[in-house]
């Protein structure tokens, strides 16, 4: 067994590969986790040749239990490239056909009413007064409306004390 727990016929090469990645500054635990899964698959099926059948067999098995993200495939693809660079000319590099297709984003555009409801809900969460018709936060009118009950407002001097950013005083509108 290697230092990272590899046990298959690829254990020594996997260990060298992980050490190489560490020397390059890549210390991610997910790489080792997926390479261990690959190693366990190879040990379980007594596989000793890093060929298309071995790699795609593991990928197929992995896809059956993984979610929609396929970033883990880059680890096995990179290991194949590393093997080739180290003189194993017949090492299989996982082809691009296994890459997940790029799904374009479909933004949801809010209606005017949804925007109004969103900001009204945000104002309620922040305890900021809102107009009765829920058209959004109207700080100037709300400040005047609640100023009689709030010591932070100086209506005669036309100023409001803000407890937030920089704890500053702002002038109220006429």
C-alpha positions in Angstrom: 0.0 0.0 0.0 1.3 3.5 -0.9 1.3 6.6 1.3 -2.1 7.7 -0.1 -3.7 4.3 0.2 -3.3 3.1 -3.4 -3.3 -0.7 -3.7 -3.9 -1.6 -7.4 -1.3 -2.3 -10.1 -1.2 1.5 -10.6 -0.3 2.3 -7.0 3.3 3.3 -7.6 2.4 5.4 -10.6 -0.5 7.1 -8.9 1.8 7.9 -5.9 4.4 9.4 -8.2 1.7 11.4 -10.0 0.3 12.8 -6.7 3.8 13.7 -5.6 4.4 15.4 -8.9 1.1 17.4 -8.6 2.1 18.4 -5.0 5.5 19.6 -6.3 3.6 21.8 -8.8 1.5 23.3 -5.9 -1.7 21.3 -6.4 -2.6 19.9 -3.0 -6.4 19.3 -3.5 -7.9 16.4 -1.5 -10.5 15.7 -4.2 -7.9 14.6 -6.7 -6.6 12.0 -4.2 -10.2 11.0 -3.3 -11.1 10.3 -7.0 -7.8 8.6 -7.8 -8.4 6.3 -4.8 -11.8 5.4 -6.3 -10.1 4.7 -9.6 -7.5 2.6 -7.8 -10.1 0.6 -5.8 -12.0 0.0 -9.1 -8.8 -1.3 -10.7 -7.9 -3.5 -7.7 -11.5 -4.9 -7.6 -11.5 -5.8 -11.3 -7.8 -6.9 -11.4 -7.0 -4.3 -14.0 -3.3 -3.6 -14.8 -3.3 -1.8 -18.1 -4.1 1.9 -18.4 -6.1 1.5 -21.6 -9.4 2.8 -23.0 -11.3 -0.2 -21.6 -10.0 0.4 -18.1 -10.4 4.1 -18.0 -13.8 4.3 -19.7 -15.0 1.3 -17.6 -14.3 3.3 -14.4 -15.8 6.5 -15.9 -19.0 4.6 -16.8 -19.2 3.1 -13.3 -18.5 6.5 -11.7 -21.2 8.2 -13.8 -23.8 5.8 -12.6 -23.3 7.1 -9.0 -22.2 10.7 -9.4 -24.2 13.8 -9.9 -24.2 16.0 -13.0 -20.8 17.6 -12.4 -17.9 15.9 -14.2 -14.9 17.9 -13.0 -13.5 14.6 -11.5 -12.9 13.4 -15.1 -10.1 15.9 -15.4 -8.1 14.0 -12.8 -8.1 10.7 -14.7 -7.5 12.5 -18.0 -4.5 14.4 -16.5 -3.1 11.1 -15.1 -3.2 9.6 -18.6 -1.4 12.6 -20.0 1.2 12.4 -17.2 1.7 8.7 -18.0 2.3 9.5 -21.6 4.7 12.3 -20.8 6.6 9.8 -18.6 7.2 7.4 -21.5 4.0 5.3 -21.4 3.1 5.9 -25.0 0.1 3.5 -24.9 -1.5 5.1 -21.8 -5.1 6.2 -22.6 -6.1 9.8 -22.3 -9.8 10.2 -21.7 -11.3 11.7 -24.8 -13.3 14.9 -25.0 -16.5 13.0 -25.8 -16.8 12.4 -22.1 -16.9 16.1 -21.2 -20.2 17.4 -20.1 -21.9 19.7 -22.6 -22.0 23.3 -21.8 -25.5 24.3 -20.8 -26.2 28.0 -21.5 -27.5 29.9 -18.5 -31.2 30.8 -18.7 -31.6 33.9 -16.5 -35.0 34.6 -15.0 -36.1 38.1 -15.5 -38.4 39.5 -12.8 -41.6 41.2 -13.7 -42.2 44.7 -12.3 -44.6 43.3 -9.7 -42.0 40.7 -8.6 -39.4 43.4 -8.2 -41.7 45.5 -6.1 -42.6 42.5 -3.9 -39.0 41.6 -3.5 -37.9 45.0 -2.3 -41.0 45.3 -0.1 -40.0 42.0 1.5 -36.4 43.1 1.9 -37.6 46.3 3.5 -39.7 44.3 6.0 -36.7 42.2 6.9 -34.6 45.3 7.5 -37.5 47.1 9.4 -37.4 49.9 6.8 -40.9 51.5 6.4 -42.5 51.0 3.1 -45.3 52.8 1.3 -48.7 51.2 1.9 -49.1 50.3 -1.8 -45.8 48.3 -1.7 -44.2 50.2 -4.5 -40.8 49.9 -2.9 -38.8 51.6 -0.3 -39.4 55.4 -0.2 -36.9 56.5 2.5 -37.6 60.2 2.3 -41.4 60.0 3.0 -40.9 57.1 5.4 -38.4 59.0 7.4 -40.7 62.0 7.7 -43.6 59.7 8.6 -41.7 57.9 11.4 -39.6 60.9 12.5 -42.0 61.9 15.3 -41.4 58.7 17.1 -37.7 58.3 16.5 -35.1 60.3 18.5 -32.6 60.0 15.5 -34.6 62.6 13.6 -34.3 66.3 14.2 -37.2 67.7 12.1 -36.6 71.3 13.1 -32.9 71.1 12.1 -33.9 68.9 9.1 -31.3 66.2 9.9 -31.4 62.5 10.4 -28.8 60.5 12.4 -27.8 57.3 10.5 -26.4 54.4 12.7 -25.1 52.6 9.7 -22.1 53.4 7.5 -19.8 55.9 9.1 -22.5 56.8 11.7 -23.1 60.1 9.9 -25.9 62.7 9.9 -27.7 63.4 6.6 -30.0 66.2 5.6 -33.7 65.5 5.2 -35.4 66.7 2.1 -37.6 69.8 2.3 
